[in-house]
Amino acid sequence: MSVIYLLITISIIVAVAFLIAFFMAVKNGQFDDDYTPSVRMLFDDEVKLKAKKEIQTTEEKSN
């Protein structure tokens, strides 16, 4: 029975540690940008195309 008390105490300590870590993350603004991740996939192709064009121009300049 004493093992259960030990496990409950440890689980409460871990839960409080995670809660503190969550509040610190919120306070530091980690979750402020909720729009960009949802539209990031829409702009991924443009970035790849731009990078390809830059690579091609640098290759042409070096030749």
C-alpha positions as CSV (number, residue, x, y, z in Angstrom):
1,M,0.0,0.0,0.0
2,S,2.9,2.4,0.7
3,V,4.0,2.0,-2.9
4,I,0.8,3.5,-4.1
5,Y,1.3,6.6,-2.0
6,L,4.8,6.9,-3.4
7,L,3.6,6.6,-7.0
8,I,0.8,9.1,-6.5
9,T,3.2,11.6,-5.0
10,I,5.7,11.2,-7.8
11,S,2.9,11.5,-10.4
12,I,1.6,14.7,-8.8
13,I,5.1,16.1,-8.8
14,V,5.6,15.2,-12.5
15,A,2.2,16.7,-13.4
16,V,3.0,20.0,-11.6
17,A,6.4,20.1,-13.4
18,F,4.7,19.7,-16.8
19,L,2.1,22.4,-15.8
20,I,4.9,24.8,-14.9
21,A,6.7,24.1,-18.2
22,F,3.5,24.7,-20.1
23,F,2.8,28.0,-18.4
24,M,6.4,29.1,-19.0
25,A,6.1,28.2,-22.7
26,V,2.8,30.2,-22.9
27,K,4.4,33.2,-21.1
28,N,7.4,33.2,-23.5
29,G,5.1,33.3,-26.5
30,Q,5.8,29.9,-28.0
31,F,2.1,29.4,-28.9
32,D,1.5,32.9,-30.3
33,D,1.7,32.2,-34.0
34,D,-1.2,29.9,-34.8
35,Y,-1.9,31.1,-38.4
36,T,1.5,30.4,-40.1
37,P,1.6,26.6,-39.6
38,S,-1.8,26.2,-41.2
39,V,-0.7,28.0,-44.4
40,R,2.9,27.0,-44.5
41,M,2.2,24.2,-47.0
42,L,0.6,26.7,-49.4
43,F,3.9,28.6,-49.7
44,D,6.3,25.7,-49.7
45,D,6.3,25.3,-53.5
46,E,7.2,29.0,-54.1
47,V,10.2,28.7,-51.8
48,K,11.4,25.6,-53.6
49,L,11.0,27.2,-57.0
50,K,12.8,30.3,-55.9
51,A,15.7,28.2,-54.5
52,K,15.9,26.2,-57.7
53,K,16.1,29.4,-59.8
54,E,18.8,30.8,-57.5
55,I,20.8,27.6,-57.9
56,Q,20.4,27.6,-61.6
57,T,21.6,31.2,-61.9
58,T,24.6,30.6,-59.7
59,E,25.5,27.5,-61.9
60,E,25.2,29.6,-65.0
61,K,27.4,32.3,-63.6
62,S,30.1,29.8,-62.6
63,N,30.1,28.3,-66.1
